[in-house]
Amino acid sequence: MAEDIIIRLIADAAVIPAVFVAGYALIFKIPKGQRYKAYCRILMAGLTAYLVAKIVSVIYQPALQRPFEVLGVEPGASYLNNPGFPSDHALFVAAIALAVWCEVKSKAIGMLLAALVILVSIGRVVALVHTPLDIIGGVAIAMLGAVWYIQKPQEVGGKRGDHGKSNTRGSSRHTAV
């Protein structure tokens, strides 16, 4: 009984702290002048990943039954009534983890969210509602959606707008060629 509760907490409830941590990071760690563009990239990445996942799920289903159905047991976590590829839970937590990692660049928050992605993913497999392939599919499709972050302006020379200029004040030394 206690094992079932722990599995359910890992497989389902671990999504909640991921959402709160990501929400905090995306609201308070992105500078005000950059939020609109960041939120647009995040929205487009999420919508792209979701659309790709739905198209892939129609085209390809490696199994028509979930593991708990094949084994004839009760599921250990919540699930939608579909074959399960790709995992929506893995897709969702991976997409928000990628959003934070790409937009906030906080190593600590990124590692915490990566740990929650792994925890949720393992929980979904242990709960017998997904196969490892379902999880890999969800994470891979979240990564496909992350192509929107390529458009993000990159820091050059250590500071935005620096464009690699030298920081030597008043230096006008020329080198003869």
Secondary structure, 3 states (H helix, E strand, C coil): CHHHHHHHHHHHHCHHHHHHHHHHHHHHCCCHHHHHHHHHHHHHHHHHHHHHHHHHHHHCCCCCCCHHHHHCCCCCCCCCCCCCCCCHHHHHHHHHHHHHHHHHCCHHHHHHHHHHHHHHHHHHHHCCCCCHHHHHHHHHHHHHHHHHHHHCCCCECCECCCCCCCCCCCCCCCCCC
